[in-house]
Amino acid sequence: MARRRGSRPVLLSLLGAAAVIASALIPLKANAAPATVFYAAPDGKDAGHCSQSQPCSLERAQHVLRPSIKHGDVTVQLADGTYRLSKPLSFDAGDGGGDHTVHWAAAPGAHPVITGASAVSGWTKSDAGDGIWVAKSPAGLDTRQLYVNGTIAPRASIRLANSDVTPTATGLTIKNPALSYLAALPDQGRIEFESLGDFTNRYSPVQSISASEITMAQPAWDNNTWGWDTVQNSFLAGPSWYLDNSLAFLTQPGQWYIDPQGGKLYYKPAAGVDPNSLDIELPRLQSLISIGGTYDKPVSGLSFEGIQFSGTSWLGPSTDGYADQQNGLFIKGSYDYRPADAFTSCSRGCEMFERARTSWFQEPSAVQVSAASRVSFTGNTFTNLGSTALGIGQDTNAVATGVGYGASSISVVGNRFMEDSGHGVAIGGVLPDAHHPSDPRMTNKDILIQDNTIDHVSVDYKDNSGILSTYVTNAQILHNEVSNVPYDGIDTGYGWGINDAGGSNDYVDRGYYKWNTLYTTPTTLKDNRVEGNLVHNTKARFADGGSVYNLSASPGSVVDKNYLFNISGVGLYLDEGSRSMIYENNVVQGGSFVFTNAYSLRNNTSDNVIRNNWYNSGGISAPNAAAHNNQLINNVKVTGTNWPQGALDVICASGVAPQYRTSLNANQFGFTGCPVAAPVKGYATTGSSAVSSYFGQAGDAFGIAAAGADVWGAGGQRSDQFGAIYRAGSFGGDATVSARVVSVNDSNASAKSGVMVRNDITKAGSSAGYAVVAVTARNGVVFEWDANGDGYLDTEAKASVDVFRPIWVKLARTGTTFTASYSYDGANYVPIGSPVTLASAAATQDAGIFSTSHDVSQSAINQFDGLTITSH
């Protein structure tokens, strides 16, 4: 495959999304004078007037446009291509339009990319290990991310069993003799220990390794071993532990390792893949865009339209560790009041840990906005970013300007956030000036987050929710789709009620107020609305939390008309201190409907109204509801998906508006009773007669819902119920069928969506030559085939993969030999099992995509794109 050097973003072309003409997204003021237009290009000069015939660099355009602002709106039109930054772009008060607007917009039909990464080339085979390649990297450059064909490639790592090591106050005692080789590894200080607990994702750098001990670097290890859900005392009975970031761990296809001192980057592609044929991007910057003035001179009047932001890596955890507390907040540095025995005495909280809450740090963002008003982001793509993608009004310790908060009238509409390491969007901070600002101009307010697609974010900082809004007044989180996230979908509030007027009795008991302020006035958290969102495939890695979640009092706030499905754990979660809120007209499909955390009679989770919602599983967990005045009114439990019309209206209206949909959006295909996508063209469709099937198409994207028992015949099961989109007679003696499974939305763990071949796809339960490669909802990727030719699948091989992300699956045939594989990036395909012979395969067969819900009573729309059938 030729190396892709064109200017069109790789990820957008893979998605097959229709281009959005950015200039049409935000209209100019009525009766305003025509905007002054300047022109930028990737090869633009750092000189000149930025004309159409002689475009300039982004930095030059920023300088040239300033005198024009006073005359009216200004547009900087970005030509197609990749703009590689050597340092972040900073926008202060002089860069905004004031009463006017400065638009940074894609040229019509263009797809400009602003990136902090460099393309990696010159790969050669390395002697570091089987199948490992190496390329030069800038000496001294470190990174925590590498981007391959638009996806986040995993760092080299190994999984540790909980019995392999025992945490101690200084590190880990090695119990498994098979790990003795670790003591001989070079660059031990680059290795990290990673822990996934009940709601925290922690990283701790290693100091050194002996035959029996891994000594951890301080103070990162101390910070990860006191507080809550700690490494040694997680709320989860069996936390997941890993060792990351050593060349010795580079054993799996798709992994990588960088040696900053030697200036070498190592990568292990799948067998037969030359990395010179891949688009491999090495991030060099920690942030791309910094928008921030002062409270006296805020930035005002900026718009970004139709741009892709990519190519960053946040390096803080490499030196300080990531002592996660919850949702992107962490501690670092030394605490002189940490008890000497904190490893034991503070492993589940203690008074001195509570004292430290006012010194937490917030994860920085790739694109930062603070001390600013009237700033908008419309129709952009935020992808391949090494921390939170877009941060608005965050704590001062998270922004490059050193001036946090103060964000007002910020609009984020119709953007895509995917393959990012942290949150899609984070709004607000958690420190005292966030909730009780010392200057009223610090208040974060009037923030609109609407019609955005947030899919497969929080890849590396898995505790991050898709959208986080902390202490904000009038945050409007409307009609977004949030899916395929390891933690929560949409989280509002923070602080566990600690900072509310009168405080929290729980934290009185813990000694917090001996050291910190007990406020008598309310926080800035109020009058927010979470409405019309489509949230699904959440909580992939954590037990605690909720798909839509709140902390602390939020008077005047409403959670309304959201549709949650295929969720793990709690749907609507009112955690500590949630107060004076209304939850109404929501539809919760699967999981547990609602939980109000009011176990203690002294707890302030009170005065909430939960009414007129629909749900079909789990139930209501509302301890001490009457004592806390938590009112549950007219909430209706239905059977299966027999939703009444009111619920169907909510379902049909949820998610992003049609003009912003891509193959990532479940709602583009419609649901039962909703307007549907266009019928399938160029392919045949079939569904098993015993169950219902639905098929939809939008461009090169497809949706299938099939309420089938399964596709499996062994052990007397004899199930062959599915829906399929296929081409008859398209699969000959030397052929391949492949597709990207964007999302498996059916809730049963063994539900399957993937590619299928057989002699006649319309003859379920009888046609031979039968094989599938499918992504399951929870059980990895399977290759299943009909070994005895009776028309039922009876033998399988399985690969353990991350199913909460798009996955390519492929089935290839040579004669009667069939091979199966999967890929995260569409290039590095990993075999599943071994090739098999299907003697019953006809000379030409049918091939296509299929779904089965593994549940005859209900199904959801499962999403595909990139369907390709080749036959020679």
N, C-alpha and C positions, 0 to 999 in steps of 0.2 A: 504494500500500500504506500503510495506516495505521501511524503510528509506534507501535512496541511499547513501552508504558510499564508493562506488567504486571510483577508481581513474579517470575514464573517465569523462571529463567535462560534466555536465548536459546539457548545452546549445548546445554543439556540437552534442550530441546524439539526441537532439530534432530536430536539423536541418537536421540530416541524411546526413551530408556532407561527401564526400569521404575524407579520410585522405591524406594529402600531405606529402610525405616523404621529410623532410626538408633538408636532406643531399644532395638531388638532385637539390635543388633550386638555390644554388649559387656554381658553380663549383670551385674547387681549381685551383690555377695557373697552366698553362701548364708547364710540365716538373718539377714541384716542387716536393720536397721530400715528402714522406707520412707524413701526419699531425700527431703530437703527440696527443693522445686521453686520456682524463681523464673522469671519470664517476661520476655522481651525482645521488642521489636518495632522495626521500622525507624523508626517515628515515636514510639518510647518516650521518656519524659521523663527528664531528669537529676535526678529527685527521686522520692520515694515509696518504697514497699516492694517494687516489682516483682511485683505480684500479677497474677493472671490477668485481672482486670477492668481493672487499670491497669498494663500492662507498661511497662518502663523501657528505657533505652538500654543498650548493652553495657557501657559504662564504669560506669554506675550499678549494674548487676547485679554487676559485679566487686567493687564496694565493699560492697554490701549483703550478699553471701553470706558474707563472711569470718567473722562470728561463728558461723555455723552449721556450719562445717567440723568443729569438735571433737565434734559430736554424731553424725556419720555422713556418708554420701555426700550430695552436693549436685548438683542438676541445674539448669542454666540452659537453659530451653527457648526456642529461637529461632523466632518466628513467620515465616511466609512473607514474602518481600520482600527488598529490597536495603538493606544497612546500609553507608552511605557514611562512611568514616572520615576525620577531619581530621588524625589522627596515628596512628601504629602503636599497637596494643594491646600492653602490656608485662605479662608475668606473672613475678613474683618468688616467693620462697619462701612468702610470705604468701598467694599466690593458689592454691597447690596444696592438695590434701586431706591431705597427709601419709600416714598409714596408710589414710585414706579416699580417695575420688576425687571430684573436681569434674568433672562432665560438662557440656560445652558442646555441646548436641545440637539438631538440627532437631526441631521439633514434628512429631508424626505427620502424614505426608502433605505436609509443607512442604519447600521448597527454598530455604532462606535463602542469600543471597549477601553475603559480607563483601568489600568492595571499597575500593580506594584511588583509584578513578577517578570522574570526573564525566561524566554524559551530556551530549553536545554537541547543541545545537539552534540554531535561528535561522540556518540556512544560506541564503545568497543567492549568486547567480551573481557571479563575480569577473571583472574585466578583466585578471587576471594571465595568462590563456591560454585557449585553446579548451577548453571543457568543465570548467573549474576553478571550484569553489565555495569560499566563505570563510565562516567563523563566528568569533565573538569567543572568545578564550581569555584566562584570567587573565594580566594583565601580569606578565612575569618568569617565567612558568611554562614550563619546558622539558621535553621528553620524547624518548625514543628509540623509543617504541612508541605505536601507536594501534590500538585494537581495534574492528573493524567486524563486526557480526553474529557475534561470538564468535570471529573469526579475527584473527591478527596481520596488519595491513595493512603492506605494504612502504613504507619511506621512499623519497622521490624519489631516483633514482640513475641513473647511466649506466654502461655497461660500457666498459672500456678494453681495446683490444688490447695485447698485450705490446710491439708495435712502436710504439705511440703515445707511450710515455714510457720514459725510462731512469732507474732509481734512482741517486741520488748520495748523498754523505754529508750533504747538507743538504736533499734532497728529490727532486724528479723533474724531469728535463729533458724538455720537450715536444718531440716529434719530428713529430707530426702537425699540419700547419697548420690543419686543420679545428677544432682545439681552441683556436685563438687567442681565441675569444670568452670563454674562462674568465677572462681578465685583466680583463674589464669587469664581472664579476659582483659584486653587492653581497654583504655579509656573508660574505666569503671565509673568515673565521675559524670559521664554522659548518660548512664543508665538511670531509669526511673521506675519506681514502684507505683502501680496504679491500682486503685481500689474502687469498686462499685458497691455501695451499700444499699440502704433502704430508700434514701433520697439524695445521697451525696456521691459525687465523683471526685476522687482525690488523686493528686499526683505528688510524689515525693522524690527528689533527686537522691541518688546514692552517693555516699562518700567513698567507701571502699568495700571490698569483699574478701573474706578469708574462706577457708574450707568449711567453716562452721557458722560464720556470721556475715550478715550484710549490715554494715554500719551506714546509717542514713545521715545525710547532710542536715545540719541544723541552721536555723530554727524551724525549717519546713516540717521536719518530723514531729517536733513538739507541737506544732500548730495542727497537725493532722491527728494528734492523739489526745486532744482534750476537746470538750464540747459535746456534741450530739452526733449520733450515727458515726462514731469514730472508727478508725481502721480496726482497732482491737476489740471494740464492743459495739458493733453495728446492730441496729434493730433487726437487720436481716440475718436469719440463722446461718445462711451460707453465702457471704459476700463473694463477689468475683474479684480475683487478684491476678495481676499481670506484671511481668517485667518488660519494659519497653526500651527501644533505642540502643541496640548494640548490633554491630555487623554480624556477630555470631547468631543473632536471632533472625537473620534474613534468610528464611527458608521457604516462604510461601509466595506463590505468584501474586504480583501486584504490590508487594511490600518494598520499602526503600530505607536507606540509611545515608546520612550525610556526615562527612568527616571535615569539619571546618578547618582544622589545623592543616590537614593534608590537601585541602581544596579538591575533594573528590565526592561525587554523588553516586551512590550505588542503587541499582534497581533490578528487581527480578521479574521480568515479564513472564507471561505464560509461554509454554513450549511452542517454538516456531514463530514467536513474535519478535521482530526487530524493533527495539525502542526508538530507533531513528525514524520509524514510520508513525510514531505517536506524537501527539501534541502534549509535551511535558513542560509544565510551568513551575519555575522555582521562585517562590515569593522572596522579596528583598525588603519590603516595607511592612511596618506594623499597622499603619493606617493609611488611608488614601485621601480623605477629605476631612478638613477641620473647619467647621463653621462656627464662629463665636466672636462676640465683641465683649463689651463690658455692660454693666447695668446702666451706666450713663450713656453709652453709645453701643446699643445692640446692633447686630446685623438685621437688616430688614429688607424684604423684597428680593428673594432669590428663588429660582425654580430650576429643577433638573428633570429633563424629560427624554425618555427613550434611550438611556445610556446603560451600559453594563459596567458594574463595578466589581473588580476581581483582583486576586493576587496579593493577599496579605498573610502575615503570620505573627501572632502575638507571642513574644518570647518570655514574658514574665514567669510562667510556671517552670521554665528551664532553670532558673536561678532561685526563685522564691518558693517553688512548689505551688500547688493549687490546693490550699486548705479550705475546701468548699464548705460553706455553711448552709446555703440553700439558694438555688436559682441565680447563679453567677456572682454571688457575694462570697468573699473569702477573707481570711486573715493572713497577714505576713509580718515578718519582723519579730523581734523579741519582746516579751512582756515580763518586766522585772517582778511583777506580782504573781506570775504563774507559780503555783505551789510546786515544791520539789517533788512531791509524789503524785503529780497531776496525771501521770499515765494510768494510775489506778483510781485515785480519788476523784478525778474529773473526767473519767471516760464516758460518763453520761451526765455531764453538766456539773457545775459547782459555782459557788458565789463569785470567785475570781474570773471564771469564764464569762459569767453574765456581765461583770464589770467591763469586759472588753468589747461588748457589742457596739459601742459608739466609735470604735476605731476600725470597723470593717472596710474592706476595699471592694470596689465594683469593677467588674470586667470591662475593659475599654472596648470601643467599637471601631470598626473599619471606617465608617462614615459617622462623624460626630457633629451634633448640633446643640449649642447652648448659648445663653445670652443672645437670643435671636427671636424674631417674630416674622410672620408672613414668609415662611420658607416652605416650599412644596417639592415633593418627589412624586412624579407621575409616569407610569409606564416604563419604569426602569427594571433592570435585573441585578440583583445582589447575589453573587455566586462565587464560590471558591475564595471565601474570606475566613481568616484564621481566628476570629473571635466573634462577638456579636456583630451582625451586619450593620444595623443602623441604630445608633444611640441618640436619644433626644432628652436633653435636660438632665444628664446624669450627674453623679457626685463629682466634685472637683478633682478627686484623685483618679478619675477615669477619663479626663479630657485633656487634650494637649495644650489648650489655651490657659489652663489653670483657673478658669472661671466656669463653674458649673451652674446647673439649674437655669432659670430664667428663660425657658422656652415657652412661647405662646403663639397661638394661631399657626400651628405647624400641620401641614396636610401631607399624608402618605396614601396615595390612591393608585390602585391598579398596577402595583409592582409585583415582581416575582422574587422570592427568597428561597434559595435551594443550594444544597451542598455547601453549607456554611458550618463553621465549627461551634458557634454559639447561638444565642437567640437570633431569630429573624429581626425583631424589633424590640428594643428595651427603652422604656420611657420612665424618667424620674430616677431619683436617688433614694438613699436610705439613711443618710446621716442627719444630724439635727436641723441643718438649714434646708433639708428637703421637706421635712414634715412640719417644722416650726421656723419658717425663714426669718432670719434676723433683719432682712430687707424685703419688704413685700414684693419687690421686683424679681425676687428669686423664684416666686411661685410658678410652678409648671402648670399650664392651663390651656384649655381650648385646643386639644390635640385630636386630629381626625386620622384614624387608621381604617381605611375602607377599601374593599374590593381587591385585597392583596392575596396572593397565593404563597403560602409558606409550607414547604414540603422538604422533608429530610434535612432539617437544620439540627443544631446541637450535636453534631457528629463527634466532636472531640470533648466538649464540655457538656456531658450528657444530662447534667442536672438542670440545664437551661430550658425554659419553656419556649414555645414558638413565639408567643407575644407576652411580654412582661410590662405591666404598667404599675408603678409603685405609688408614691404620694403625688397624685395628680388631681387637679380640679377640672371637671368637664372633659374627660377623655371619652371619645366616641369611637368604639371598636365595633365596626359595622360590616357585615357581609364579607368577611374574609373566609378563606378556606385554609385550615391548619391541619396537616396530616403527616403521618409517618415520623413521629417525634419520639424520642426515648423517655421524655418526662411529660409534663402537662402541655395542654394545647394553649389555653389563654389564662394567664394569671394576673390578678389585680390585687393591689394593696401590698403591704409588707408590715413587719414589726410585731405581729402576734398580739396586737392590742397594747403593747408596752407604752407607746407614745400617745395613746388616746387620752382625752381629758379624764382625770381620775386614775389613770394607769390600769394595770392588770393585777388582780390579787395573786395570780399564779407567780408573777415576778416579784411581788412583795415577799412571798414565801421563799423565793430563791435568792433574796438579798440584793436584787438588781438596784433598787432605789437607795441603797446605802451609798452608792457610788455615782448614780446617774439621776438626772432630773425627773421628778414626778410632775408631769404637766397638768395644768388645770384648764387649759384651752384645747379645742379640737385641732386635729391635723388638717393639712390641705387636701386630704383624700375625701372627695365628695362629688356628688352630681355626675357620676360617670355612667356610661351606658354600654353594655355588651349585647349587641342585637344582631340577629340574622346570620350568625356565623355557622359555617359547616365545619365540624371538628370530628376527625375520625383517625383511626389507627394511632392511638396515643399510648403512652406508658409502656413503651417497648422494653425498658430496662429497669424500671423502679416500681416498687409496690406502693409506696406512700405517694400522696398527692391526688389531684383530680384533673379531669379533662378541662373543666372550667372551674377555677379555684380562686378563693379570696382570703385575704388576711386583713384583720383590723376593721374598725368602724368606717363605714362609707355611706353616710347619710345622703339620701336623695339618689342613690345609685340603683340601677335596674339591670337585671340580666333577663333578656326577653327574646323569644322567638328564635332560639338557637337549636340546631339539629345536631345531635351527637350520636355517632354510631361506630360500631366495631371498636369500642373503647375497653380498656383494661382497668378494673377497679372502679372508683367512684366517678360518676358523671359530673354532678354539681356538688362542689365541696366548699362548705363554709367553715373555714378553719378558725383558729383561735382569734377571738376578738371581733369576728365578723358581726356587724351590727347595723341595724336600721337600713336594711336592703330589701329589695323586692325581686323575687325570682318567679317569672310567670311565662306561660305559653311556650315552654321549651319542650322538645321531644328528645327523650333519651332512649336509645335503642341498644340493648345489651348492657353489660356491666351492672353496677349498682346505681340507682337513681340519684339519691341525695344523701349527704351526711352533714350534720351540724355538730361541730366539735364542742359540745357543752356537757361533757361528763361531770365536770365539777360544778357544784352549785355556786362556787365563787368565780367561775369563769364568765367572761363578758361576751360570749357568743349569744347574742340576745336581740330581741325586737325585730326579727326578720319575718317576712311574709313570703311563703312558698305556695303558690296557688295556680290552679288551672294548667298544670303541666301534664304531659303524657309520658308513660314509660312502659316497657314490656318485660323487664326482668329485674332481678335483684329486689330492692325494696327501699323503704325509708328508714334511715337510721338517724333519729333525732332525740337523743337522750335528754331527759329533763326539759322537754319542750315547753310544757306549761309554766314551769318555774322560770324559764328564760324568756317567756313570751315569744317563742318561735311558733308562728302560726302556719299550719299546713291545711290548706283549704282546697277542696275539689280537685285533687290530683288523681288522675285516672290511670289505672293499670290495664293494658290491653293484652290480648292474646296474639302472639306472633307479630305479624306486621299488619294486623287489621286496624290500621289507624283510622279514626274518625276524620271527617272532612276538615275540622279545625287543625288537627295535627298535620294532615296532608298539605294544607295551605302553608304551614310553617316549613315543612320539608321542601316544598317546591320553590319557596322564596329564599331559602338559605343559600349561602355561598356567594361567590363573586358574580358580578354582572356579566352578561354574555360577551361583551366586547373585550373582556379581559381574560377569557378562558383559554387554557392550553390543554395539552394531553394530561397535565397534572391534575386537572379539576374533575372531580367525580360528578359534579352537577351539570357538566356539559352534555351528558348523555340522558338526563332526565330520570325520574323515578316513577313508580306506579302512580298514576293519576296526575302526573306533571307533564308539561309540554316536553316533547322528546326531541332528540337530535335527528338529523337527516337519516333516512334509511341507508342501509349498507349498499354500496355500489361496487361493481366489479368482482364481487364474491357472492357465493351462495351461503345461505344460513340454514341451520337445522337444529332442532331441539328434541330431546327425548319426549315421546308422546305422553309419558306418565307425569311430567312435571312442566311447569311454566318456564319459558325462556324469553329474554328481551335482548334485542340487538340495536346498537346505535353507532353512528359514525360522525366524526367531525374532522374533516381533512383527512390526514393519515392516521388519526387516532380512532380507536374502537372501544366500545363498551359492550360487555356481555354480562347478563344476569341469568343464572340458570339454577333453579332450586332442585338440584339433583342429590340423590343419596350418596353417590361416589362414583368413581371409575375404578373398580377393583373387583376381581372375581375369585381370588384365592380363599381357601378356608371355608368354602361354601357360601361366601357372601353374595356373589353373582350380581354385582351392581354395575350398571353402565348407563348412567344418567348424566347428561351434560347438554350444554348449548355450544354450537361451534359456528365460526365464520371461516369459510374454506374455499378452495378451488378444486374442482373435481379433475382427476387425471393429470394433476400438475407435478406429481412427484415421481420421477423416473428412476432408472437404475443408478444414476450418479447425481444426487440431488441434495439440497439443503433447505430447511425451513427454519427461520429464526424470527424472533420478535422481542420487543422490550415489554416486560410486564411492569407497568407503571405502578400499579397498586392492586393488591388482593384485599378487597373490602369485606368479603364474607367473614363472619365471626368465628366459625368453627375452625379449630386449629389445623384440621386436615383438609380444609377447602383448597381447591387447586385451580390455578389458571396458568396456561402455558400454550405450548405447541403440540399438535397431534397429527399423526399420519396413520392411515389404515387403508385397506383396499377400497372400502366404501364407507365414508363417515356417516352416511344416512342410515346404515344398518347396525344400530347399537345392539350389542348382545349377540351378534352373529358374525360380523365381518372380521376376518383375520388380517394378518400383517400389521398388527396394532401396536403402536408405541406412543408414549407421551413424554415430554419434559415439562415439568410444572413447578411453579413457585407455590408453596403452601402458605396459609395464613400465619402459621406459627412454627412449622416443622421443617424448615429448610427447603431445598430444591430436590425434587425426586425425578428419577428416570425409571419409568415403569414400562413393561412390555409383556406381550402375550407369548409365553414360551412354548405352549403346546398347541397354539393355533385354533383354539376353540372360540375366539371372539371376545375373550375377557382378559384383562390385564391380571397377571398372576405373579410377577417377579419384579423386584425393584432394587435400585441402588440409590443412595441418598447422600447429599452434601449439606453440611451445616453452614448456613450463610445468614447474613443480616437481611431478613425479609422485609424490614421496614425501610426499604429504599427501592428504586427501580432496578430491575435485574433483567438482563438479556438471557434468553434461553435459546438453545439451538439443537436441532436434531439433523444429523447428516446420514446419508445412505450411499453405500458403494456396493452394488449388486444386492445381496441380501444381508449385508453387514451394516448395522446401525450403531452410531456413536452419539453420545449426548454430552453437552457442556453448558456452562453458564458463565456470565461475565458481568462485572459492575460497570464497565466502561464501553462495551461494544467492540473491544479489540482483543483484550486479554481473556480468552476463553479457557476455563478450567474444566477438564474432563470430569464427568460423573460416572463412577464405575468404569467398567471395561466395555469394549465393543461387544455386541451380541449379534447372533445370527437369527433372522426370522425367515425360516424356509418357506413360510406361507405367504410372504409378501408377493403381490402381483407385480407384473412388469411396470405398470404405472399405478400410482395410488393417489388418493385425495390427501391434501395437506392444508393446515390452517391453524387457527387459534381456538381455544376452548376454555370453558369454565364449568366447574361443578361446585355447589355450595356445601356439599356434605351434610345437607339439611333439607329435607323435602318440604319443610314448612315455610322457608324464607330464603331470600338471597339479596345481595346488594350488587351494584354495578361495579364490575371489575374492569380495570383500564389497561389498554395496550396501545403501543404504537410501533413503528418501524417494522411492520410485518413484511418479510421478504421470502419469496419462494423461488428457488433457482433449480433448474434441471437441465442436465447436459446429455 
